[in-house]
Amino acid sequence: MSTPASLVCSAKGCRATAAYGIRWNNPKLHTPERRKVWLACEEHRDSLSEFLSIRGFLRDVVPVTELDADTT
């Protein structure tokens, strides 16, 4: 896995270091066990999570240190 300092927030235009992995899936496209990951800095964690939650896609939010190498 990349070091946490090299992980950048997924929010549009943000270049901050990511502190969280927002794991989600679209049940119309992905199998139930599949997890896509958006990275989030402290500032964008809530807005990115809310965006996914409203659509029913949010599964969980974890610190980047808990992400597997193949999910980032």
C-alpha positions as CSV (number, residue, x, y, z in Angstrom):
1,M,0.0,0.0,0.0
2,S,1.1,3.6,-0.5
3,T,2.2,5.5,2.5
4,P,-0.5,7.6,4.0
5,A,1.3,10.8,3.0
6,S,1.0,9.9,-0.7
7,L,-2.8,9.3,-0.6
8,V,-4.7,12.3,-1.9
9,C,-8.4,13.2,-1.1
10,S,-10.9,12.3,-3.8
11,A,-12.9,15.5,-3.5
12,K,-12.8,17.7,-6.6
13,G,-9.9,20.1,-6.5
14,C,-8.6,18.9,-3.1
15,R,-4.9,18.0,-2.9
16,A,-4.9,17.3,0.9
17,T,-3.6,14.1,2.3
18,A,-6.3,11.5,2.8
19,A,-7.0,10.4,6.3
20,Y,-10.0,8.1,5.6
21,G,-11.1,5.5,3.1
22,I,-14.8,5.7,2.2
23,R,-15.8,2.3,1.1
24,W,-18.9,2.0,-1.1
25,N,-20.6,0.0,-3.8
26,N,-23.4,0.5,-6.3
27,P,-25.6,-2.6,-5.8
28,K,-26.9,-2.3,-9.4
29,L,-23.3,-2.6,-10.8
30,H,-21.3,-4.4,-8.1
31,T,-21.6,-7.7,-6.3
32,P,-22.4,-7.3,-2.6
33,E,-18.9,-8.0,-1.4
34,R,-17.2,-5.6,-3.8
35,R,-15.9,-2.3,-2.3
36,K,-14.9,0.7,-4.2
37,V,-12.9,3.3,-2.3
38,W,-12.8,7.1,-2.3
39,L,-10.2,8.8,-0.2
40,A,-11.1,11.7,2.0
41,C,-9.3,14.3,4.1
42,E,-10.7,15.5,7.4
43,E,-12.5,18.4,5.7
44,H,-14.3,16.3,3.0
45,R,-15.0,13.1,5.0
46,D,-18.6,14.1,5.8
47,S,-19.6,15.6,2.4
48,L,-18.2,12.6,0.4
49,S,-19.9,10.1,2.9
50,E,-23.2,12.0,2.7
51,F,-23.1,12.0,-1.1
52,L,-22.8,8.2,-1.2
53,S,-25.2,7.6,1.7
54,I,-28.0,9.6,0.0
55,R,-27.7,7.2,-2.9
56,G,-27.6,4.1,-0.7
57,F,-24.0,3.3,-1.8
58,L,-22.0,4.0,1.5
59,R,-20.8,0.9,3.2
60,D,-18.3,2.2,5.8
61,V,-15.6,4.7,6.6
62,V,-12.2,3.6,7.9
63,P,-8.8,5.2,8.6
64,V,-6.5,4.9,5.6
65,T,-4.2,2.7,7.7
66,E,-7.0,0.0,7.6
67,L,-7.3,-0.1,3.9
68,D,-5.9,-3.1,2.0
69,A,-3.3,-2.5,-0.7
70,D,-5.7,-3.6,-3.5
71,T,-8.5,-1.2,-2.5
72,T,-6.6,2.2,-2.9
